[in-house]
Amino acid sequence: MSERREVWITGVGLLTCLGEGLAAAWDHLDRGDPPPYDDKSYAPYIVHPLAPVNFDKQIPKRSDQRQMEPWQLAGVYAAGLALGDAGIAGKPELLDRTDMIVAAGGGERDVDVDTAILAGLRNAPAPGVFLNERLMSDLRPTLFLAQLPNLLAGNISLVHGVVGSSRTFIGEEPAGVDAVRIAQARIAAGESELTLVGGAYNAARWDVLLIFAQDGMLLRDKFAPVWDRGPNGGTAYGSMGAFLVLESDAHAQRRGARPRARLSATGSDRNRRRPGDIETTLRRQWDAIAAKVDRARAGVISGATGLEPATSAERDVLRQIGLPVRNAGTYIGHGVEAQFTANLAIACAVLEHGKLFPPTGTGDGGDNPSELSQIVVTSVGNWRGEGLAVIERVD
């Protein structure tokens, strides 16, 4: 069996409510400025909208922009940032061999059409017939909504020229974790040299907000840090695009690429979410990577969402582990499939600056290590899925 190769992160693309790129995100986090959020447009629910962005910079053709929904625009833009950061944008000799793994949700609903259909159902003599007729005539029947992550991958390929193998995942937070896990595993095993991996999410959507609201999952009325949302909890969703370029160390060295970090471990798991299940799974994942972590030089970027009981369960385990913890979701919101990649991106900024950003909320805490060189990134899904990754500075 051949030796498993090191996997480096050589490119990062991040677009959130904090702005465009790692520098904008880090400046906001390091200053400890209040999180940007919107509590009026979708009241009583709270969302973190994208910061203003000129999409022309990464998607120059207006015809391309017009046929993309907001989440696709954010994803294609962030993918371009990652490719540029890695130094492979506009280089066909590298893009031809760049694989792609995209994790994202389904397409966006036409809220006006849905509203009209629901209104018409009230007085329709044959509701079933009426519904089928309107769905076939008012919506695009050829675009099965669950397939639309494929369109994001396709748009990235068309706009940026990424034409290696392509995979798309759907399935909320676990999809984002598995996208990174599989990308790392393929490179480590020699099945890929370069992979673009990430996702996108648009939180400014009444259709998904109402779905989550029906299950009591949304933060409403008053903003609070993720850790301090009380026993009923609640998630403030965030619009974002987040992509990483992963690369074998040998390939990166041959082309003179600068590593932002080494991705040394990634794991995913799931359970039935009975009492104690989350704690058991997180402890098992920690035990699997604990030997790789230098506790005197490590910190945690938590993916906790604010929804209970998952948030309290994660906080309890992190307190037992005893590393300093920060939660990025308080600032950027929760981007579902894109969240894990976004937190890995922020972890890269933390490593490069050699310190954690100031704490917020009662679950954050712990002093900065004197020499911060490792970050553990967690992901605990609202409904299913637990994930974990370790990145470290490359000396």
C-alpha positions, 0 to 999 in steps of 0.5 A: 500500500502506498503511503498516504500523502499530505493534503494542503489547503492552497486556496480559500474563497469566502463570501459572507455578511462580513464581506469578501475574502478572508481579510474582510472576515478576519478584520471584523472578527478580530475587532470584535465588531457586532455581528451584521444581521437583518431582523426586519426584512424577514421579521420576526426571523433573523438572517445574516445577508450577504455583504454588498458585492460586485459579482462582475469581478468573478462572473463577468458575463451578465448573461451568466449572472441572470440565469443564476439564483442568489445562492449560485452567484455566491457559490460561483463567486467564492469558487473564483476567489478560491481558485485565484487565491490558489494561483490556478485561476485562468490556467487551463493546464491546471484547471483541466485537472482540477476536480470539484466537489460541491455541497449545496441544497435544492433550488430556490422556489418562486414565492409569488408562484407558490403563493398564487397556487396556495391561494387558488387551492382554497376555491378549486373544485378539484384541488389535486387536478388544480395543483398538478396543472399549475405546477406543470404550467407555472414552474419549470418541470424539467428542473427537479429541485433536488438536482440543482447542486449540479447546476452550481457545479456546472456554472463553476465549470462554465465560468471558471473552466474547472473541468476535472471530475465533478461530484455534488452532495445534498443533505444539509450539514453532513453533506458539507462535511463529507464533501471535504472528507472525500476530497481529502481522502482522494488526494491523500490516496493519490486519486486526485492532485487538485480539488475545489470543494465547497458550497453556498447557501442563500438565507434570504428566502421566505420559502426555506425560512417558513419550512424551518419555522414550522419545526421551531428551528429559527432564532426570532425577535432578538439576536443573541450569540449562538451559545446564549439563545436559551433552552428553546434555542434557534438558528439564524441562517446566513447567506454565504459562499465558501470554497477551498482548493485542496492539493497534495503537498508534492503537487503544490511544491512543484508549482510553488504554491503557498499552503494556507494550512494542512488538512490533517484529519476529517471525520463524519458520523451520525446517530439517532439523536437520542439523549446522550447520542451527540456527546457519545459521537463527538467524544468518539470523533475526538478520541480518533484525532486526539493523538494528532492534537498538541493541546498546548498549541490548539484551539477550536472553531465550533460549528454550533448552530444555536438550536437545542439540544445539539448546542448544549451537547456540543458545549458540554463536550468541548468543555470536557476537552478543555481547548479554547473555543470560538464560534463563527456562526454568531458572526456569519450565521449558519449556512447549512451545507456551506457552513463547514467549509466556511468555518475551515476558511475562518480557521485558516485565517486564525492560523495565519494570524496566530491567534483566536478572535475575541470570545462572544457568548458563554460557550466561547472561552479560553486564552490564546495559546502562546503558539497557536498552530492547530485548529479543530473545526466541528460541525453538529447539524440541526437535525443529523450529522456530526463532523470534525476536522483538524488543520494545522500550520505548515512550517 
